[in-house]
Amino acid sequence: MTRPLPFIPCAAGSLCGDRNEQQDRTLTLSLRDRSGLLLAVADGMGGLPCGGWAAETVLEALARSVLAQRNAAHHPAATLQKAIADAQETLLCLNREAGIWSGTTIAAVLITHRWIAMAHVGDSRIYAFRGPHLLYRSQDHSEVGEMVRMGLLSRVEATAHPRRNILRHCLGLDRPVEPRVALWPRALVGRLLLASDGVWTAWDRGSLDPGYPPPGGLQETLRLAVADAGPGADNASLVEADLAPGRPRRAMARPRPGTREAPFWLRPLDRLIGLYRRLFAEPTGWQPSRD
């Protein structure tokens, strides 16, 4: 018998920014038997027709696929991988029927009693924290993301690079999609964030710190991210889940840049985190711009 998942507070929100259309979509969905929680963000590609429709179509197909799989709670990584493949096939079929080409990114998380499966395609990101300390950050399927991993750009430089919107992978292309899937023990993770680039760009610039959310919570994070982008601000979307709501939290002052150090009880995880990062080296391939 599948063990029910404890209550996990979560929230989702979006702001249109300085764009004429909101092309981001978010999803929070509890499985029918309370055995899992599905979270997702999709960012429709603005340089193509029907970006918002593509994002909505993909999230609906993702939810249907996860709900239809009987062993979702026992095999969360395989479930998420199949669901993204199903969403890709759904979008491709509808594109062909309509005679259009639309695309979207996706970042999705499936939380079960023991495990957290995280998968993404494109440059919508997933962050996993324990307290303010970053355990995992997904790697962007983008040209500048590859340059950052090669050491050719810093994360701050990448936010202003002229080719920052060129994706290597997305949903909607007529080719197989192989999302990178990370699997973490649920007991290790205290907080999850799923963000479109309209939010994480402010994090990479250092204007905001995802490990130290503002007092106003999710909506204040969105407002500050849009304000930081200035004129022409992109759509901004964020999903947040608190996996340790019962644990007491002490007020923490945000440290000066370069001074943060993991506490002694987290240092044994360094090797495990390094192993995950080595395992999740991203494949290459070219995709058109999202803008």
ChimeraX attribute file (.defattr): number of C-alpha atoms within 10 A of each C-alpha:
attribute: neighborCount
match mode: 1-to-1
recipient: residues
	/A:1	4
	/A:2	13
	/A:3	13
	/A:4	14
	/A:5	18
	/A:6	13
	/A:7	13
	/A:8	16
	/A:9	11
	/A:10	16
	/A:11	18
	/A:12	21
	/A:13	18
	/A:14	23
	/A:15	21
	/A:16	18
	/A:17	23
	/A:18	16
	/A:19	14
	/A:20	9
	/A:21	13
	/A:22	20
	/A:23	25
	/A:24	31
	/A:25	27
	/A:26	25
	/A:27	19
	/A:28	18
	/A:29	15
	/A:30	18
	/A:31	19
	/A:32	9
	/A:33	11
	/A:34	17
	/A:35	20
	/A:36	27
	/A:37	23
	/A:38	21
	/A:39	26
	/A:40	29
	/A:41	31
	/A:42	35
	/A:43	32
	/A:44	31
	/A:45	27
	/A:46	22
	/A:47	14
	/A:48	18
	/A:49	14
	/A:50	19
	/A:51	25
	/A:52	23
	/A:53	17
	/A:54	31
	/A:55	27
	/A:56	23
	/A:57	19
	/A:58	31
	/A:59	24
	/A:60	14
	/A:61	20
	/A:62	26
	/A:63	22
	/A:64	14
	/A:65	19
	/A:66	25
	/A:67	18
	/A:68	12
	/A:69	14
	/A:70	10
	/A:71	14
	/A:72	21
	/A:73	27
	/A:74	16
	/A:75	15
	/A:76	24
	/A:77	24
	/A:78	13
	/A:79	22
	/A:80	27
	/A:81	22
	/A:82	18
	/A:83	24
	/A:84	28
	/A:85	20
	/A:86	18
	/A:87	22
	/A:88	25
	/A:89	21
	/A:90	18
	/A:91	26
	/A:92	22
	/A:93	14
	/A:94	16
	/A:95	19
	/A:96	11
	/A:97	9
	/A:98	9
	/A:99	9
	/A:100	13
	/A:101	18
	/A:102	24
	/A:103	31
	/A:104	33
	/A:105	28
	/A:106	31
	/A:107	26
	/A:108	28
	/A:109	26
	/A:110	26
	/A:111	27
	/A:112	26
	/A:113	19
	/A:114	15
	/A:115	21
	/A:116	25
	/A:117	23
	/A:118	30
	/A:119	23
	/A:120	31
	/A:121	28
	/A:122	25
	/A:123	30
	/A:124	28
	/A:125	28
	/A:126	28
	/A:127	19
	/A:128	25
	/A:129	20
	/A:130	18
	/A:131	17
	/A:132	18
	/A:133	18
	/A:134	16
	/A:135	22
	/A:136	20
	/A:137	16
	/A:138	23
	/A:139	22
	/A:140	23
	/A:141	28
	/A:142	27
	/A:143	21
	/A:144	26
	/A:145	24
	/A:146	19
	/A:147	14
	/A:148	18
	/A:149	15
	/A:150	10
	/A:151	10
	/A:152	13
	/A:153	16
	/A:154	16
	/A:155	20
	/A:156	15
	/A:157	14
	/A:158	20
	/A:159	21
	/A:160	12
	/A:161	12
	/A:162	9
	/A:163	13
	/A:164	18
	/A:165	20
	/A:166	20
	/A:167	24
	/A:168	22
	/A:169	28
	/A:170	27
	/A:171	29
	/A:172	26
	/A:173	19
	/A:174	14
	/A:175	11
	/A:176	11
	/A:177	17
	/A:178	16
	/A:179	24
	/A:180	19
	/A:181	19
	/A:182	19
	/A:183	16
	/A:184	18
	/A:185	13
	/A:186	16
	/A:187	13
	/A:188	17
	/A:189	20
	/A:190	19
	/A:191	22
	/A:192	21
	/A:193	24
	/A:194	30
	/A:195	30
	/A:196	29
	/A:197	22
	/A:198	26
	/A:199	29
	/A:200	26
	/A:201	24
	/A:202	23
	/A:203	18
	/A:204	18
	/A:205	17
	/A:206	13
	/A:207	12
	/A:208	19
	/A:209	16
	/A:210	20
	/A:211	18
	/A:212	14
	/A:213	14
	/A:214	14
	/A:215	9
	/A:216	10
	/A:217	11
	/A:218	19
	/A:219	18
	/A:220	13
	/A:221	23
	/A:222	26
	/A:223	16
	/A:224	16
	/A:225	27
	/A:226	24
	/A:227	14
	/A:228	17
	/A:229	17
	/A:230	11
	/A:231	11
	/A:232	10
	/A:233	17
	/A:234	27
	/A:235	27
	/A:236	27
	/A:237	32
	/A:238	29
	/A:239	22
	/A:240	22
	/A:241	21
	/A:242	17
	/A:243	22
	/A:244	19
	/A:245	13
	/A:246	8
	/A:247	8
	/A:248	7
	/A:249	9
	/A:250	7
	/A:251	6
	/A:252	9
	/A:253	7
	/A:254	13
	/A:255	10
	/A:256	7
	/A:257	7
	/A:258	6
	/A:259	7
	/A:260	11
	/A:261	10
	/A:262	13
	/A:263	9
	/A:264	8
	/A:265	7
	/A:266	13
	/A:267	11
	/A:268	10
	/A:269	14
	/A:270	12
	/A:271	10
	/A:272	12
	/A:273	14
	/A:274	12
	/A:275	11
	/A:276	16
	/A:277	16
	/A:278	10
	/A:279	11
	/A:280	13
	/A:281	12
	/A:282	18
	/A:283	12
	/A:284	12
	/A:285	11
	/A:286	13
	/A:287	17
	/A:288	17
	/A:289	17
	/A:290	21
	/A:291	12
